[in-house]
Amino acid sequence: MSAKIYRPAKTAMQSGKARTDHWVLEFDPEIPRKIDPMMGYTSSKDMRQQVHLNFDSREEAVAYAERNGIAYRIAQPKETKRKRVAYADNFRYSRRQPWTH
């Protein structure tokens, strides 16, 4: 039994950073998924794939995994680099890219 500890990224459907300040412990699949021959559904008998545990910090998630004997790996989050630009830069005379319509 192994797990992945990570901090979720913000969704592409929103500009805010809601639900990105916590850490998630998610179990790795132990049994591969099977395809139902009649309907084509994919299913699995591994119930741990449905469990997602939320923690306030990475240390809490690591402590939980060690306390319960769960092998884990940590996926470090990538911090976003915001480039501040002004709207007026679109109309600047010394613009590097040509203005196209």
C-alpha positions in Angstrom: 0.0 0.0 0.0 1.5 3.3 -1.1 0.2 6.9 -1.3 1.0 10.2 -2.9 1.0 13.4 -0.8 0.5 16.6 -2.8 -1.0 20.1 -2.8 -3.6 20.4 -5.5 -3.3 23.1 -8.1 -6.0 25.6 -8.9 -8.4 24.6 -11.5 -8.4 26.1 -15.0 -12.0 27.2 -14.5 -11.3 29.8 -11.9 -8.9 32.6 -11.3 -8.9 32.3 -7.5 -6.8 29.9 -5.4 -9.6 28.3 -3.5 -8.9 24.8 -2.1 -5.2 25.0 -2.8 -4.0 25.7 0.7 -4.3 22.1 2.0 -2.4 18.9 1.3 -4.0 15.7 0.0 -3.0 12.1 0.7 -4.3 9.9 -2.1 -3.7 6.1 -2.3 -2.1 4.5 -5.4 -4.1 1.9 -7.3 -3.2 -1.7 -6.2 -5.4 -3.5 -8.7 -5.6 -2.4 -12.3 -9.0 -1.3 -13.7 -11.0 -3.7 -15.8 -13.2 -3.0 -18.7 -16.7 -4.5 -18.7 -17.1 -6.4 -22.0 -20.8 -5.7 -22.5 -21.1 -2.0 -21.6 -17.5 -0.8 -21.9 -17.4 0.7 -18.3 -14.2 0.7 -16.4 -14.4 -0.5 -12.9 -12.1 -1.5 -10.1 -12.4 -3.5 -6.9 -9.9 -1.3 -5.1 -11.8 0.8 -2.7 -8.8 2.8 -1.5 -8.8 4.7 -4.8 -11.9 6.6 -3.6 -10.2 7.8 -0.4 -8.7 11.3 -0.4 -7.6 12.6 3.0 -7.1 16.3 3.4 -4.6 17.8 5.8 -3.7 21.4 6.8 0.0 20.9 6.3 2.5 18.5 4.7 3.9 17.5 8.1 0.5 16.3 9.2 0.1 14.2 6.1 3.5 12.7 6.5 2.9 12.0 10.2 -0.4 10.2 9.4 1.3 8.0 6.7 4.2 7.1 9.0 1.8 6.4 12.0 -0.2 4.0 9.8 2.7 2.3 8.0 1.9 3.7 4.6 4.7 4.1 2.1 4.4 7.6 0.6 6.0 9.9 -1.9 5.7 13.7 -1.8 5.0 15.7 -5.0 6.3 19.2 -4.4 4.0 22.0 -5.7 5.2 24.3 -8.5 4.9 27.9 -7.4 3.4 30.2 -10.1 5.4 33.1 -11.3 3.1 36.0 -12.0 4.3 38.6 -14.5 2.8 42.0 -13.8 2.0 43.9 -16.9 -0.1 47.0 -17.5 -2.9 47.3 -20.0 -1.2 50.4 -21.4 1.8 48.3 -22.6 -0.4 47.0 -25.4 -0.3 50.4 -27.0 3.3 51.3 -26.2 5.2 52.8 -29.1 8.3 50.7 -28.4 6.3 47.5 -28.5 8.4 44.4 -29.6 5.6 42.5 -31.4 3.8 44.2 -34.2 0.2 45.2 -33.7 -2.2 43.0 -35.6 -5.9 43.0 -35.9 
